[in-house]
């Protein structure tokens, strides 16, 4: 093991642990950001051939569109400097994560183990130091505590254990994910349960398609995509009908029962979109905001711009919004819980271009994982699924910023001249494949 390899393991571990510790400076950052930004000149120099490649130009174009749109929007709306700066920093941090992951994976792909292990071992830190976003939930009891604190700890541990098991047996890794998801389903958010089952489903397809008798399924033809898409929709419907039976009956616990009745008492009722939109009225508000601001946004963190749409969305769901609540909307900073539409509404058309390109990159990475497999498949697949969910129904928080950086880094590594993470996408690199990242066993 070389000195550089040891450095990658140390930095990867510190990054994994550090992402669990957040501090407030200009905005909410983590100790992992220091791992990213202090050695940034070194990362840039050693990854310049990937960042400034033809595929890298696409990502740089997307980032430039985002920044230009933020600049124009905040200037035209006379947005306060502090709020505008927070909007710009989001983009820079996502770019920084991308460069860090490119450097880490091209230097020593196995250092990703250190990141996963660091996240698992560092996750209990949020119990002792939950940060501003989780402090209220950490002091609560029951479902609130599980949904915000314990679920993050269990997720980090399950991901590490399943990745470790995947080295020896895909079946064991799938069983670990299925059992943990089923056992924890009454206590964790529904999104985590859904993503857990979806991860197990994709890994099951990998186990089947990479078995000795069904290797022809590795190629995802249009017909097979339609077939598996239909299977996925049927699976989602089954989960939906099981949920609307089990939750009101109390089978999933008291808190899921209360949450079900609270979120089905709106005008949307007991419907798939009702369960989603009643818990994510910000998504409805963001849809209305994009309709009115498709090109030039409202400005970063513009609570005065968001307030009317939030009130309309709540009233559309049947809520009675008091004047005091309306005053609260106008009087505080607002972080939208629908990143794709929310950033589009705040930053303008450039944000939409960036996120659309990022989604395209993520799909390319997902298909590559499905076709060729990888020992980090449980981690990467779950990260991609969380990326999709957070993009539609969560704010642009630390998890999504890191996930975005990882997605863009993996996409660029797919097309690197000598890709260390996905060498099996090039038929002429079988030796590098064996030496770096062997395919996961059956």
N, C-alpha and C positions, 0 to 999 in steps of 0.2 A: 504494500500500500504506500503510495507516494504522499509527500507532504501536502500537495494540492488536494488529494482525495480526502485527507483528514480534515482539511479546512472546509471542504464542501459539507462533510458530515456535521461539523460543528456549527457552521452557519445555518444549515438546514434545520438542525435541532433547535437552535436559538430562534429561528423564524417560527417554527411550529409552536414553541412555548410562548413566544412573544406576542403572537396574534391573539392570545387570550387576555392580555393585559393592556387596557386602553387608558389613555390619558387625554386631557383636554388642553390643547394649545390654541392654534387658530381654529381648529376643528377637532373632531374626535380621531385620534391616531393611536397606534399601538406601538409597543416596543419592537415588534417585527419591522416596523418602518425604519428604525435605525439600522437594522441589519441590511435593509434594502438600499438606503440612501447614503450611508457613510462610505461604503466602497463603490458607489455608483460609477465613478470614472473607470475603475478596473472592469466592471461588468460591461460597460459600453465599449471599451476598447476590445475586449475579447469576444464580443458578440456582434461586432459591426458588420461582419460578412453575412450574417443572417438578417439583422435589422434592416440593412440597406440593400437587400436582395430584391428581386422582382416581386415576390410575395410580401416581403416586408414593406414595399412601397404601398401596397393596398392598405395595410394597417396604419402606416404613417398618414396616408390620405384621410382615413377615417378619423384619426385623432385630430388632424388639422381641421377637418370640417367641424368637429365638436367644439374645439377651442375658438374657431372663428365665429361660430354661431353664438357661443357664450359671450364673446366680446361684443358683437353687434347688438345682441339682445339686451345685455346689461347696460350698454351705452344708450340705446334708444329709450329704454324704460327708466333711465336715471336711477338704477338700483344702487343701494348703498355699497360702498367699497368693500366693507367687511363681508357682506353676503355674497358679493360677486367673487371675492377671493376664495371663499369656501367652495363655490361652484367650480372655479378653475382648478383648485387643489385636488378635487375628486378625479379629474381627468389625468393630472400628472401622477397621482398615486397609482392609478390603474396601469399607466405606462411603465411606472417603476416596477410594479409587480411582474409585469410581462418580461422586462429585461432581466430581472432576478431569476425567474424560472428558466429562461433561455440559458442563462449562464450556468445555473446549477445543473440542468439536465444535459447540456452538451459537454460539460466538464466531467460530471460523474452521475450518470442516470440513477445509480443505486442510492444516491444521497436523498432521493425522494422518500426513502424509508425513514430517514432522520426527521423529515418534516412531519410525516404521519405519526411517528413515535412521539415527537415533541408535542404535537397537538393532543395526543392521548394522555401523556403524563402531565401536561400543563393545564388540561381542562379543569381539574379541581380548583385552580386558582380563582375561577370566577365565583366560587362559593365564598372565598375570603375577600375578594376584591371584585365585586360584580360590575363596577363601572356605572356611569350615569344612566345608561339605557336600561340596565337590569336591576338597579338598586331597589326600586319599588317592588319588583317581583321577588327579589331575593328575601325581602322582609315579609312576604306574604306566606300563605300556607296552601296546601292542596294543589289543585291543578295549576295555578299561577306559578308556583315554585317549580313544579315539574316541567311545565311547558317552556320556561325561560332558562332555568339553571340545569336541572338534572338531565334534561333531554340533550343538551349540548355535551355533557360529560359522557353519557351513554353512547351518543352518536360517534364521538371521537374514538372511544374504546372499541366499539363494534367494527368501525372501519379498519382500525389497525389489526384486530384479531382476524377479520375476514380476509384482509390482504395477506396476512401471514399464512393462513390456512390455504389460500388460493395457490401458494407455491407448491403445495403437496396434493391437493385435491380440490377440484372445482365444486364437487358435490358437497364436501364439508363446509366450504365457504358459503354456499347457497343456503344450507341448513342453518348455519349460524345467523345469517341475515333474516331468514324467515322466522326462526324461533324468537329472536330478539325483537323483531318488529311486532309479532303477534302478542308477546308478553307485555310489551310496553305500550301497545295501542290505546289502552284506557287512560294513560297518563300523559302522553305526548301530543303535540298538535297533529291534527288530521293530515296536514301536508307531509309530515315526517313519516307517518304510517304509509301514506300513498307512495312516497318516494322509495321507502324501504321495499315494498312489494314490487314496484316497478324495477328497481335494481336487481332483485332476485329473479324477476322474469327475464330480463336481458341476459343475465349471467347463465340462466338455464338454457337460453338459445345458444349462447357461446359453447356451453358444455355439449349440447347436441350437435351443433354444426361442426365442431372441431373433434368430434369422436371419429373413430376409425371408419365407420360405415356411412356417415352422412356428411362428408366433407364438401359435397356439391352444394350444400346449403350456405356455404361461406359467402358465395356470390349473391349479393342482394339485387336481384333483378326487379324491374318495376312490378311484375306480377306478385313476387314474394313480398315486396314492400306493402302492396295493397292488402295482401292476405294477413300479414302480421299486424298491419294497422287495424284491420277489422278485429283481429283477436285482441289487440290492446283495448279497443273501444268496448268490446264485450266484457273484458276484464274490469274496466272502469265501471261499467254499468252494474256488474255483479257486486263490486265493492260498495257502490252507491246504495243498492237495494238492501244489502246486508247492514249497512250503516243506519239507514232510516228505519230498519226493524229493530236493531240492537240498541241504538242510542236512546230512543224514547222509552224503551222497556227497562232501561237501567242496567243492561247487561255490560255495557262499557264503563259503568261507574256513574256516580252522582254528578260529577262535574261535566262529563260529556252529555248527560241527560239535560242539565240546566242549559248548557251551551246550545243544544239542539233546539230546545223550546224558544230560547231567546232569538236564535237566528232564523227560525221559521215562522215567526210572528209578524213578519213584514208583508208587504203586498206581493212579494215574489213567492211566498208560501214554501211548501215542501217540494222544491224543484232543484235540479242540479245547480242551475245558475243562482237560485235563491240562497242555497247554502254557501256559495262562494261570494256572491255580491253582498249579502247581508253582513258578512264578516269583513268585507273589503269594499266599503262604500267609497273609499278613495279611488278605486278602480273606475267606478261610475263617474266620480267627479273628474278624474283625469280624462276620461273619454269626452266629457262635455268641454273641458278646457282645450283639448286638442282641436275640437271642432271649431272653436272660436280663435285659436292661435296656431294655425298649421305651419306658418312660415317663421314669423318672429314671435318668440316666446314671451312669457310674462316676467322673466328675470329669476335668478337663483334665490331660493328660499323666500319667495314672495308670498307671505301669509295673506296680505291684503288682496292679492290676485286670486288666491285659492279659496278664500272664505265663501264667496257666493256659490261656487260650484260644490263645495262641501255641504252647504246648507241645502241646496237643491237636491243633491244625491241622497241626503238623509230623509228629506221630505218625500222623495220619490219612493223610498223604502217604507214609508208610512210612519216615520218618526215625527214627534212633535218637538221641533227645535225652539227652545226658549230664547228670549233676547239676551239672557246672560250667557248662554252657550255661544250665541253668535258673536258676542263681544270677545269671548275667549278665542274664537277662530281668528279674529282680526288682531288680537293683541299679542300673539306669540309666533315664534318662528315655526314654520311648518315643513316637515319632511314627508313628502308624498309616499304612500305605500303601493306604488305601481310604477316601477322604475322606467320601463319602456315608454309608456304614455306620459308619465309624470315629467321625465326629463325632456321629452319632446315638447310638452306644454311650457316648461320653464326655459329651456335653452334654445328651442326652435328646431328648424328642419335639420340642422347639422347633427344634433343629438340623435335624431331618428336614423340618419345615414350611418352613424357610428354603430348604433345598436343593431341595425339590420345586418351590417357587415359582420359584426361579432356573432350574431346568431348563425349566419352562413358558415363561419369558421367552426363554430361548435358542432354543427351538423356534420361537417367534413371529418372532424376528430371522432365523433361518435361512430360514424360508419366505418372509419378505419379501425377502431377498437373492435367493433363487431366482426369485421372481416378477418382481422389478423390476430386478435387477442393480445393480451399483455398481462404480465404478472401484477401490475397495478390496476387491473380492470375494476375491481370493486371500488377503489378510491376515485378513479377517473370518472366512471359511470355515475356514481352518486354525486360527484361534484358537478357534472354536467346537468343532471336532473335538478339539483338544487339551484343551479344557475338559471334554468328555465323558469322554475317556480318563482324565485326571487325577482327575476326580471319582470314578471307580470304582476306579482302580488305583494312585493316587499319593497322597502326603501333601499336606496343605494348605500347600504351599510358596509361594514368592513368585510363581512363574508362575501358579499357580491363583488366588491372591488377586488378582493384576492382571487375569487373564482373567475372573474373576467380576465385578469392577468394570466392565470393558468391556462384558460381556453386559448387566448391569443398566442401564448408561448408554444403550446402543443401544436397549434395549427402551423406556425412557422417552422417548427421542428419536423413536421411531416415532409416539408419540401426543402429542408437543409441539404446541402451537397452530400454530407455523410451523416444522416440522421441517427443519433445515438438512441433515441427513445423508440422510434418506430423503424428500425433498420429493415424489418421484414417487408416494408412497402417497396423495397428495392431488391429485386431477385439476385443481384450480384453482390449482396453483402451477407451471405449465410454465416461466414466466419465471425463477423462482428456481432451477429445475432447471438451466436453461442457464447461469445465472450462477455457480452454486455447484459442483455435481457432475454433469457431463454423463454420460450413459450410456456405458458402455464400447463402443467400436466392435466390429464383427464380427471 
